[in-house]
Amino acid sequence: MTIVAIIVCIAATAYMFNEFSKAKSDIEGIKGFCNKLVQAQQSPPPPPRQQVLQQEDDDDDEEPVPVNRVADSGDN
């Protein structure tokens, strides 16, 4: 009788393993389908913006202005 119980347990284990493998593949299929739905619902990425680089105006042609330091003098 013990041998019959062992054989039934091994058969039940093999059956459960096969069922869990099928369930795992079904769940992975559902996950893939859900990911496709989520990607379809997301808005497309915005187009890349073109950055316009502005060249700084060269102020080399201006003359330097002398600065009088009134606060540093001893007259104040």
Biotite code that builds the C-alpha atoms (Angstrom):
import biotite.structure as struc

atoms = struc.array([
    struc.Atom([0.000, 0.000, 0.000], chain_id="A", res_id=1, res_name="MET", atom_name="CA", element="C"),
    struc.Atom([2.902, 2.359, 0.726], chain_id="A", res_id=2, res_name="THR", atom_name="CA", element="C"),
    struc.Atom([4.304, 1.839, -2.762], chain_id="A", res_id=3, res_name="ILE", atom_name="CA", element="C"),
    struc.Atom([0.957, 2.830, -4.302], chain_id="A", res_id=4, res_name="VAL", atom_name="CA", element="C"),
    struc.Atom([0.901, 6.011, -2.182], chain_id="A", res_id=5, res_name="ALA", atom_name="CA", element="C"),
    struc.Atom([4.445, 6.903, -3.302], chain_id="A", res_id=6, res_name="ILE", atom_name="CA", element="C"),
    struc.Atom([3.510, 6.369, -6.969], chain_id="A", res_id=7, res_name="ILE", atom_name="CA", element="C"),
    struc.Atom([0.378, 8.532, -6.550], chain_id="A", res_id=8, res_name="VAL", atom_name="CA", element="C"),
    struc.Atom([2.449, 11.286, -4.881], chain_id="A", res_id=9, res_name="CYS", atom_name="CA", element="C"),
    struc.Atom([5.028, 11.233, -7.700], chain_id="A", res_id=10, res_name="ILE", atom_name="CA", element="C"),
    struc.Atom([2.255, 11.385, -10.319], chain_id="A", res_id=11, res_name="ALA", atom_name="CA", element="C"),
    struc.Atom([0.541, 14.241, -8.471], chain_id="A", res_id=12, res_name="ALA", atom_name="CA", element="C"),
    struc.Atom([3.860, 16.100, -8.222], chain_id="A", res_id=13, res_name="THR", atom_name="CA", element="C"),
    struc.Atom([4.489, 15.719, -11.969], chain_id="A", res_id=14, res_name="ALA", atom_name="CA", element="C"),
    struc.Atom([0.925, 16.857, -12.736], chain_id="A", res_id=15, res_name="TYR", atom_name="CA", element="C"),
    struc.Atom([1.255, 19.903, -10.442], chain_id="A", res_id=16, res_name="MET", atom_name="CA", element="C"),
    struc.Atom([4.636, 20.790, -12.003], chain_id="A", res_id=17, res_name="PHE", atom_name="CA", element="C"),
    struc.Atom([3.103, 20.735, -15.491], chain_id="A", res_id=18, res_name="ASN", atom_name="CA", element="C"),
    struc.Atom([0.105, 22.820, -14.392], chain_id="A", res_id=19, res_name="GLU", atom_name="CA", element="C"),
    struc.Atom([2.320, 25.415, -12.690], chain_id="A", res_id=20, res_name="PHE", atom_name="CA", element="C"),
    struc.Atom([4.499, 25.633, -15.804], chain_id="A", res_id=21, res_name="SER", atom_name="CA", element="C"),
    struc.Atom([1.410, 26.311, -17.926], chain_id="A", res_id=22, res_name="LYS", atom_name="CA", element="C"),
    struc.Atom([0.163, 28.892, -15.436], chain_id="A", res_id=23, res_name="ALA", atom_name="CA", element="C"),
    struc.Atom([3.562, 30.602, -15.461], chain_id="A", res_id=24, res_name="LYS", atom_name="CA", element="C"),
    struc.Atom([3.583, 30.844, -19.254], chain_id="A", res_id=25, res_name="SER", atom_name="CA", element="C"),
    struc.Atom([-0.005, 32.176, -19.181], chain_id="A", res_id=26, res_name="ASP", atom_name="CA", element="C"),
    struc.Atom([0.948, 34.838, -16.641], chain_id="A", res_id=27, res_name="ILE", atom_name="CA", element="C"),
    struc.Atom([3.999, 35.861, -18.699], chain_id="A", res_id=28, res_name="GLU", atom_name="CA", element="C"),
    struc.Atom([1.745, 36.175, -21.758], chain_id="A", res_id=29, res_name="GLY", atom_name="CA", element="C"),
    struc.Atom([-0.681, 38.384, -19.834], chain_id="A", res_id=30, res_name="ILE", atom_name="CA", element="C"),
    struc.Atom([2.225, 40.491, -18.569], chain_id="A", res_id=31, res_name="LYS", atom_name="CA", element="C"),
    struc.Atom([3.475, 41.004, -22.125], chain_id="A", res_id=32, res_name="GLY", atom_name="CA", element="C"),
    struc.Atom([-0.006, 41.958, -23.302], chain_id="A", res_id=33, res_name="PHE", atom_name="CA", element="C"),
    struc.Atom([-0.408, 44.452, -20.444], chain_id="A", res_id=34, res_name="CYS", atom_name="CA", element="C"),
    struc.Atom([2.982, 45.991, -21.225], chain_id="A", res_id=35, res_name="ASN", atom_name="CA", element="C"),
    struc.Atom([1.927, 46.453, -24.857], chain_id="A", res_id=36, res_name="LYS", atom_name="CA", element="C"),
    struc.Atom([-1.279, 48.162, -23.725], chain_id="A", res_id=37, res_name="LEU", atom_name="CA", element="C"),
    struc.Atom([0.599, 50.484, -21.407], chain_id="A", res_id=38, res_name="VAL", atom_name="CA", element="C"),
    struc.Atom([3.080, 51.429, -24.130], chain_id="A", res_id=39, res_name="GLN", atom_name="CA", element="C"),
    struc.Atom([0.215, 52.121, -26.540], chain_id="A", res_id=40, res_name="ALA", atom_name="CA", element="C"),
    struc.Atom([-1.495, 54.385, -23.990], chain_id="A", res_id=41, res_name="GLN", atom_name="CA", element="C"),
    struc.Atom([1.602, 56.449, -23.287], chain_id="A", res_id=42, res_name="GLN", atom_name="CA", element="C"),
    struc.Atom([2.023, 59.576, -25.339], chain_id="A", res_id=43, res_name="SER", atom_name="CA", element="C"),
    struc.Atom([4.884, 59.516, -27.829], chain_id="A", res_id=44, res_name="PRO", atom_name="CA", element="C"),
    struc.Atom([8.055, 61.229, -26.675], chain_id="A", res_id=45, res_name="PRO", atom_name="CA", element="C"),
    struc.Atom([8.248, 64.893, -27.582], chain_id="A", res_id=46, res_name="PRO", atom_name="CA", element="C"),
    struc.Atom([10.341, 65.719, -30.655], chain_id="A", res_id=47, res_name="PRO", atom_name="CA", element="C"),
    struc.Atom([13.883, 66.756, -29.837], chain_id="A", res_id=48, res_name="PRO", atom_name="CA", element="C"),
    struc.Atom([14.239, 70.485, -29.478], chain_id="A", res_id=49, res_name="ARG", atom_name="CA", element="C"),
    struc.Atom([16.815, 72.293, -31.501], chain_id="A", res_id=50, res_name="GLN", atom_name="CA", element="C"),
    struc.Atom([18.958, 74.511, -29.378], chain_id="A", res_id=51, res_name="GLN", atom_name="CA", element="C"),
    struc.Atom([19.965, 77.739, -31.028], chain_id="A", res_id=52, res_name="VAL", atom_name="CA", element="C"),
    struc.Atom([23.318, 78.899, -29.846], chain_id="A", res_id=53, res_name="LEU", atom_name="CA", element="C"),
    struc.Atom([23.584, 82.655, -29.714], chain_id="A", res_id=54, res_name="GLN", atom_name="CA", element="C"),
    struc.Atom([26.988, 84.097, -30.233], chain_id="A", res_id=55, res_name="GLN", atom_name="CA", element="C"),
    struc.Atom([27.972, 86.689, -27.706], chain_id="A", res_id=56, res_name="GLU", atom_name="CA", element="C"),
    struc.Atom([28.577, 90.152, -29.069], chain_id="A", res_id=57, res_name="ASP", atom_name="CA", element="C"),
    struc.Atom([32.209, 91.062, -28.924], chain_id="A", res_id=58, res_name="ASP", atom_name="CA", element="C"),
    struc.Atom([32.636, 94.358, -27.071], chain_id="A", res_id=59, res_name="ASP", atom_name="CA", element="C"),
    struc.Atom([36.305, 94.680, -27.996], chain_id="A", res_id=60, res_name="ASP", atom_name="CA", element="C"),
    struc.Atom([35.738, 97.849, -30.027], chain_id="A", res_id=61, res_name="ASP", atom_name="CA", element="C"),
    struc.Atom([34.548, 99.850, -26.977], chain_id="A", res_id=62, res_name="GLU", atom_name="CA", element="C"),
    struc.Atom([36.978, 102.070, -25.127], chain_id="A", res_id=63, res_name="GLU", atom_name="CA", element="C"),
    struc.Atom([37.642, 101.467, -21.438], chain_id="A", res_id=64, res_name="PRO", atom_name="CA", element="C"),
    struc.Atom([36.143, 104.092, -19.126], chain_id="A", res_id=65, res_name="VAL", atom_name="CA", element="C"),
    struc.Atom([38.347, 105.348, -16.272], chain_id="A", res_id=66, res_name="PRO", atom_name="CA", element="C"),
    struc.Atom([36.814, 104.982, -12.818], chain_id="A", res_id=67, res_name="VAL", atom_name="CA", element="C"),
    struc.Atom([37.491, 107.624, -10.168], chain_id="A", res_id=68, res_name="ASN", atom_name="CA", element="C"),
    struc.Atom([37.461, 106.187, -6.691], chain_id="A", res_id=69, res_name="ARG", atom_name="CA", element="C"),
    struc.Atom([35.995, 108.946, -4.618], chain_id="A", res_id=70, res_name="VAL", atom_name="CA", element="C"),
    struc.Atom([35.430, 106.819, -1.502], chain_id="A", res_id=71, res_name="ALA", atom_name="CA", element="C"),
    struc.Atom([39.115, 105.900, -1.319], chain_id="A", res_id=72, res_name="ASP", atom_name="CA", element="C"),
    struc.Atom([40.309, 109.488, -1.200], chain_id="A", res_id=73, res_name="SER", atom_name="CA", element="C"),
    struc.Atom([41.060, 111.141, 2.093], chain_id="A", res_id=74, res_name="GLY", atom_name="CA", element="C"),
    struc.Atom([38.787, 114.137, 1.372], chain_id="A", res_id=75, res_name="ASP", atom_name="CA", element="C"),
    struc.Atom([35.586, 112.340, 2.461], chain_id="A", res_id=76, res_name="ASN", atom_name="CA", element="C"),
])
